[in-house]
Amino acid sequence: MLTFGLGGETFALEAGIVREILDVMPLTQVPGADEMAAAVINFRGRIVPHADLRVSFGMDRHSTTADSRIIVIELELDGNPTLIGLAADRVNEVTVLHALDAEEPPVIGIRWPREHIRCLVRREGDVVVLPDLPHLFARLTGNSAEPATLH
């Protein structure tokens, strides 16, 4: 898993879907696009949507810093491999998270929509959030996605 910081929280993605980690680059805003993916980047000559998960998780946006990065992932959407650049406040490390440490998000006591979270993983006294990316992006494509599970 690749762990990264977003809005003061630690999130993680499967390392296998990560294609590249980029320094912040110019964004081109797309008028009328959903707020979560309201811009695109030029990634190796391809136009790639730039998504900010802070929008889906109700976090405040803030300006980029020297630690800010764009994590380019490849996610299957509508049966097609799709490149997406995810905003990150910082990239931490590639690590192993164990399924035995994973839990469903609680019904109460969590500030984010449960359907946005695959699971929460306890790690060294902290909680790592695994976002349900297929669910989050299915909303933008107009399709519903089944919740993913940690393998």
Beta strands, then each sheet from edge to edge (+ up, - down):
strand 1: 2-6
strand 2: 9-13
strand 3: 18-23
strand 4: 28-29
strand 5: 39-43
strand 6: 46-51
strand 7: 69-77
strand 8: 80-88
strand 9: 90-94
strand 10: 102-103
strand 11: 117-123
strand 12: 126-131
sheet 1: 9+ 1- 2+ 12+ 11- 10+
sheet 2: 3+ 7- 8+ 6+ 5- 4+
end
